[in-house]
């Protein structure tokens, strides 16, 4: 049996469907109980059982022999949440419990880290273990992910295979429930549908023109393909970046959305709120050399192709993967 935590969420539910497509249906889905019962994300998915996250750790300690692999995708991901205790409980302590059981029972583990660990990118975006304890995340969410990465690297008792995947800017189907934390493409589609135009933040950095701020956007289909590959191939343990490896501008992203919707491009630039200007990232780009050197060779979806697929096959009729 394979465990997927965060299974009712965006990436977890997509991963569940992807595993189904590969023939894996003996799955234990873990998330907040109310999410598991109410979400549309899991309709049509095949699995053996589902369990509230608060019940999972005690169950796992007693029934570890039933589990073959764990995808620990669940986390508190709200970058505007500033209660450190929430992140300590859900992103650090909970992850440590899963790690310890996997280590003791020889169960492979893939867990979700984040590009938020890189902060403003002062040290670049290379998944080098030597710089992890020098990174300066900008918010409690990023710090919690980095703190767990640091802890994991120091452990003598480890799962037989483990990797922490530093997710960059993920977009794609099954994120309808995320609201303000959903991808810019989701927001663009909804704004354009309602008003015919899209608002983007102005640049307050002289090195970047309005709309030229850059992010590494990765289609969720590519992301879960890497997760699956990790389980199947099990390269060297450690941290791996997971982005497309190519930074693109917000203008590129929004213009691709207009094009996929068959609409004329109309972008309005608004001031970036002053309270986040000093923490605003103008550039992120995953150095993907470690994953490629480990043997992963599948091409990553271009931004244009990913946006077109997402808009035409999912957003346009509010469908799920």
Secondary structure by P-SEA (a helix, b strand, c coil): cbbbcccccaaaaaaaaaaaaacccbbbbbccaaaaacccccccccccccccccccaaaaaacccccccccccccccccccccaaaaaccccaaaaaaaaaaaaabbbbbbbbccccccccccccccccccccccccccaaaaaaaaaaaaaaaccccccbbbbbbcccccccccccccccccaaaaaaaaaacccbbbbbccccccccccccccccccaaaaaaaaaaaaaccccbbbbbbcccccccaaaaaaaaaaaacccbbbbbbcccccccccccccccccaaaaaaaccccccccaaaaaaaaaaccccccccc
